């Protein structure tokens, strides 16, 4: 009986050791998961900030393009008016 008791005792110790290792591994994985979740949230926030900045730049670009087109049209109108004035004076 004593041999059997020792065998069970060794088996229990072995199982306890495996449980402890499993708990340590679980804790490590849980910590790693939390770290990655934090990194993800940080990257997601950065992405949203960059997306917002992109929209602002696109709007500024559109406004600049429209103002450049407006300035070009205005310049064309001035040039045309000068041509008409030159023709009127030249007559």
C-alpha positions as CSV (number, residue, x, y, z in Angstrom):
1,X,0.0,0.0,0.0
2,X,2.8,2.4,0.8
3,X,4.2,2.1,-2.8
4,X,0.8,2.9,-4.2
5,X,0.4,5.8,-1.9
6,X,3.7,7.2,-2.9
7,X,2.8,6.8,-6.6
8,X,-0.4,8.7,-6.0
9,X,1.5,11.4,-4.1
10,X,4.0,11.7,-7.0
11,X,1.1,11.9,-9.5
12,X,-0.6,14.6,-7.4
13,X,2.6,16.6,-7.2
14,X,3.1,16.2,-10.9
15,X,-0.5,17.4,-11.6
16,X,-0.1,20.3,-9.3
17,X,3.1,21.3,-11.1
18,X,1.3,21.1,-14.4
19,X,-1.6,23.2,-13.1
20,X,0.8,25.9,-11.8
21,X,2.6,26.0,-15.2
22,X,-0.8,26.2,-16.9
23,X,-1.9,29.1,-14.7
24,X,1.4,30.9,-15.3
25,X,1.0,30.4,-19.0
26,X,-2.6,31.6,-18.8
27,X,-1.5,34.7,-16.9
28,X,1.3,35.4,-19.4
29,X,-1.1,35.0,-22.3
30,X,-3.7,37.2,-20.6
31,X,-1.1,39.9,-20.1
32,X,0.1,39.7,-23.7
33,X,-3.5,39.9,-24.9
34,X,-4.2,43.0,-22.9
35,X,-0.9,44.5,-24.2
36,X,-2.0,43.9,-27.8
37,X,-5.5,45.2,-27.1
38,X,-3.9,48.4,-25.8
39,X,-1.7,48.6,-28.9
40,X,-4.7,48.1,-31.1
41,X,-6.7,50.8,-29.4
42,X,-3.7,53.2,-29.7
43,X,-3.3,52.4,-33.4
44,X,-7.0,52.7,-33.9
45,X,-7.0,56.1,-32.3
46,X,-4.0,57.2,-34.4
47,X,-5.8,55.9,-37.5
48,X,-8.8,58.0,-36.7
49,X,-6.7,61.1,-36.1
50,X,-4.9,60.6,-39.5
51,X,-8.2,60.0,-41.2
52,X,-9.5,63.3,-39.8
53,X,-6.3,65.1,-40.9
54,X,-6.7,63.6,-44.3
55,X,-10.2,64.9,-44.6
56,X,-9.0,68.4,-43.6
57,X,-6.2,68.3,-46.2
58,X,-8.6,67.1,-48.9
59,X,-11.0,70.0,-48.1
60,X,-8.1,72.5,-48.1
61,X,-6.9,71.0,-51.4
62,X,-10.4,71.3,-52.9
63,X,-10.7,74.9,-51.7
64,X,-7.3,75.8,-53.1
65,X,-8.1,74.2,-56.4
66,X,-11.4,76.1,-56.6
67,X,-9.7,79.4,-55.7
68,X,-7.0,78.7,-58.3
69,X,-9.6,78.0,-60.9
70,X,-11.5,81.2,-59.9
71,X,-8.3,83.2,-60.2
72,X,-7.5,81.7,-63.6
73,X,-11.0,82.5,-64.8
74,X,-10.7,86.0,-63.4
75,X,-7.3,86.4,-65.2
76,X,-8.8,85.2,-68.4
77,X,-11.6,87.7,-68.1
78,X,-9.1,90.5,-67.4
79,X,-7.1,89.5,-70.5
80,X,-10.2,89.4,-72.6
81,X,-11.2,92.8,-71.4
82,X,-7.8,94.1,-72.2
83,X,-8.0,92.6,-75.7
84,X,-11.4,94.2,-76.2
85,X,-10.1,97.6,-74.9
86,X,-7.0,97.4,-77.2
87,X,-9.3,96.6,-80.2
88,X,-11.6,99.5,-79.3
89,X,-8.7,101.9,-78.9
90,X,-7.1,100.6,-82.1
91,X,-10.2,101.3,-84.1
